[in-house]
Amino acid sequence: MSVYVGIDVHRKRSQVAVVAEDGKVQLNKNVVNGSEPMLRLIGDLPSGTPVAFEAAFGGGWLIQLLEDYGFEAHLVHPLRCKAIASARLKNDKVDAAILAQLLRADLLPEAWIAPADVRQPRALLRHRVSLVLLGTQLRNRIHAVAADHGYDRSASYWTGPGRGWLTELDLPAASREIVTDCLAVIDGLAPVIDRIDGELHQHAKADPRVKVLRTLPGVGEFTALVMLAEIGDISRFGSARKLASWAGLTPTVRGSDLTVRHGHISKQGSAWLRWVMNQAAQTAKRSPEFAAAYAAIAKRRGRKIATIAISRKLLTRAYHLLAQMQATGTATPPQRP
């Protein structure tokens, strides 16, 4: 008899429910997170047993465990799992059992589980972004300290003359300490980011899809790598519209009877992909390919909405490039007109 497993994952412990094919709950226990405790509960289940679990902080170990031991992993889309959110009695036991029952009934709203060869580059790219953002925060902090004491300069703060200017500022002891500490961390981040950039460059050289995506205006090596890491296998999207919807770049729609209202973009899906497409659009909107479209939309709807529109156009072109490349098996980027 087939069984179905639902796991309500938390930071330190998880609730595991096993449901039989007839819907009867065979097991519903709380367990400490970790491979050994989890395998003591489900390790004897046959290979290929379906297991459902919600996306949660620190859930990577569970995905790896299920893949290593031959379980059929199903990642639940938390925003679409209304059966749990609307339950009158809501606790870990109920949540785990509902996940298993939805899996048994084939009613589980699923999210994509990225394979291991995608998860690792994606983690490295996100790590690089977080380090760059940290450096930006520290630079902004130094600007704020200088402005707070009435100092500013039109040129850069971070070149040789700029560093000398910062050193000569007449600042109170605490403010001087903040500037010195921020500069020290910024200098410490630079070699780390350079090392990661070297690793990412090697990944880019080995992936012909990067070369194809770089034919798009505004898309450089790093942007192309982020796009590939977030999108994964392009064949999982049936159309460019579905990819744009998954990236949260399509408007929300509210319809009733003959009335249909279109709202702002949904902002669901990969925030990283949406962010990097918006960054690329800042350059692409000035290119000959998109400048006219950007100007026309900006005149009607404003510059922010026009930039989002260019982001979607870029993503649509990326979809067709990747889909064509996968269909033909070629690694040669098309020539620009």
N, C-alpha and C positions, 0 to 999 in steps of 0.2 A: 504494500500500500504506500502511495506517495505521501510525503509530508512537506509542509511549508513552514519556513522559519521567518519570524519577524523579530528584529532587534531594535530596541529603543536605546540609542547610544548616547552616553553622557561623558563628561570629562574623566571621571575616575571609575565609574561603574556603568554597567549596561543591563537592561532587562531583556531576557531571551524567551520567546514564546515559540513552541512547536505545535502546529496544528495538523491534524490528519486530513485525509482526503474528504472525509465525511463532515468536516468542520469542527470536530471535537478537539479541544485543547489538551494535548498530551503532557505539555510541560510549560511552566511559566515561572522562571527563576531569575533572581538578580545575581550578577556575577561581577567580580572585580575585572577591570579591563586588562587584557593581556592574552597572549596566544595560548598559554597552557590552561588558564581557567576557562577560556572560551571553548577550547577543544575538548575539555572534560564534559561539556554539555552537548556539543554537536559533532564532536570528532567521529562518533560511530555511525553517523548518518551516511547514506550512500553518496558516492560521487555524483555530482550534477544536481544535488538537492537545491532548490531555489531559496535564496535568502534575501529578505528585504530589510533595508535600514535607511533611516533618514540621513541627509547630509548634516554633519555635525563637526564641531571643532575637534581637531585631532583624530579624525576617523580614518586616516590613511593606513594605519596598521591593520584595521579590520579588512579593508579592501585587499591589501596584500595577502593577508591570511586566507581569505576566501578564495583568491585566485590560486594560491600555492597548493591548497588542499582540494581543488577541483569543484568547489561549490559554484552555483550559478548566482552571481551577485546582481542585485537589483537596487539601484540607488533611487530613493523616493524624492520626488520634487516637493519640498516642504510647503510651498505656497499653494499647491494644487491639491494637497491631501486634506480636503475639507472634512472627511469622515472623522479625522482626529481632532481638528480644530473646533468642530461643532459638537463634539460629544459632551453630553451632560455630565457623565462621570469620567473625569480625565485624570489618570495617573499612569505610571510607567507600565503596570501590568496590562491595563486596558489598551494603551498605545501599541505595545508590542503585539498583542493579540490581534488588534485591528489591522496592523501591517501584514500579518500572516494571512488573515482572512481575505484582505484585498488581493493579495498575491494569489491565493487559491482561486478566487473568482475572476482573475485576470482583469481587475479593475484598478490596478496600481498605476498612479501617474509617475512615470519614471523620468529621471534625468540621466544624462550621459556620463558614463564612467570612463575617463581618459585612460588609455593603456599606459603601462609603465614607461614605455619609450617616449611618451608625450609628457607624462607627469614630471619627470626629472628635468628636462629642459625648461618646462613651464615654471617650475619652482625656482630655477636659477635666474630666469628672466624677471620674475616677480621680485626676487631678492635684489637684483640689480636696480630695479625701479625704486624699491624702498630705500636703498642706500642713497640714490640720487635725490630722492625727496627729503631725506634727512639732511643732506648737505644744503639743499635749498632752504629748509627751515632754519638752519644755523646761520646762513648768510642773511636771511631776513631778520634774524634776531640781532645780528651785528648792525644792520641798517637801522633797526629800531633804537638800539642803544645810542648810536651816533645822533640820530634825529632827536632823541629825548634830551640831548645836551646841546642842541642847536648846531650840530655839525653836518655837513654834506659836501659832496664833490661830484661834479658832472661826469668825471671819468670813472673807470672801474676801481672798486675797492681791492680787487684780488690780484692785480699785477704787482710788479716790484714797487713802482711809485705809490700805488694804492696801499700796499702793506706798510710802507714807510710812513705814509700819511696817518694810518691808523695808529701806529706806534707813537707818533708825536702828539696825539690828541690829549688834552688835559682832562682826564676823566677821574671821578672818584674811585676809590679802591675797589668797591664791589663791581662797578661797571667795567673797570679795566680787567678784573678777573673774568667776567663774563666774556668779553671780547677775546681775551687770551685763550680761554678754554674752548670757545667756539672755533677759533682758528686752528687750534691743535687737533680737534676732532675732524675738521675739514681736511687738514693735511694728512691725517691718518686714513681717511676714506679714499683719497685719490689713488694710492697704489692698489687698494683692494678692488676698486671699480675698474682700474686698468687691467688687472689680472682677469676679472670676469669678462671684460670686453674681449680679451685675447681668446678665452675659451669659447665665447659666443661666435667670434669670427671663424673659428675652426668649424663650428657647427654649420655656419652659413655656407662656407666653402663646400661642405660635404652634401648640402641639400640643394638640388637644382631648382626647387620651387622658389627659393629665395631670389635667384636670378630673374625668374619670371615675374615675381611680384615687384621687383625693383624697377620694372619698366613703367610702373604707375607713378604719376607725379606725386611728390610728397612722401613716397615710401622708400625709406632707406633700409639698410641691413637689419638694424635693430627692430624697426617697425615690422618688417617682413617676418622676422623670427617670432615676434609676439603674435602676429596674426596666425601663423601656422600652429603655434603651440596652443592657442585658445580654440581655434576652429577644429583642429584634428583632421580626421578623414572627411574630405569634402563631400564624399558620396552619401554621407548621412543626411544631407540637406537635398530635398527634391528640387529646389529652385533658389534663385537669388533672393526672392522675397522671403522665403523661410529662413535663410541665413540672416537677413536683416532683422527679421522678427526675433530670432534667437538672440541677436546681439542687442536687442532693446532699442533699435533705431527706427522702429515703425510706430505710428501714432496709436494711441488707445482708441477704441471704438465703443460707443454706447448707443445701441439701437433699440427702439421699441415701436412696433407698428410701422408707420411710414416715416418716423423721425429717426435720423441717424446723426450722432454728434461725434466728431473726431477731436480728440484731445491732444495733449503733449505726448512725446515719445514715452514708451512704457518703462524704459530703464531697467528692464528685467534681463536676465541672461548674464553674459560675461561683462562685468564692468571694466575689466582690463582691455578687452577687445574694443569696447566702445570708447574708452579713453584714448587708445593708440590711434583709432581711426579719426577721432577729433583732432589729435595732434597732427596727423598727416593732412587733414583737410585745411589746416591753417596755411600750409604751403600750397596745396593743390588748388585752392580757390583763386590763386593768383596766376595759375598756369593757363596757357592758351586753350587747353582742353575744357576747362571748367569756369573760366573767368566770366563768360557771357551768362552761363546758367546761374552762377553765384550772384551776379549783378541784378539779374531779373528777379530772383527770389528775394534778395535783400531789399529791393525797392518795394515789393509787395508785403513781405512778412517781417523784415528786419534782418540784421546781420547774424544774430545768433541762430535763428531758424535756418537761414541760408547755409551757415557752416555745417549744421547737422545734416542738411540735405546733401551737401557735397560729401560728407562722411558716408552716407548711404550709397551714393553713386560710386564712390571709390570701392566700397565693399562689394557692390554688385559687379563691378568690373573684375575684382579679385576672384569672385566666385566663378565667373565664366573662364578666366584664365586657368584657374586650378582644375576646373571640371574638364576643360578641353585638354589640358596637359595629361590628366589621368586617363581620359578616353583614348587619346592617341598614343600615349606612352612616350611622348617626346619631351625633351628637356630644353628645347630651344625657344627662347622668348620671342613672341611675335614682333615684327617690325612696326614701329610707330609710323603713322601716316605723315 
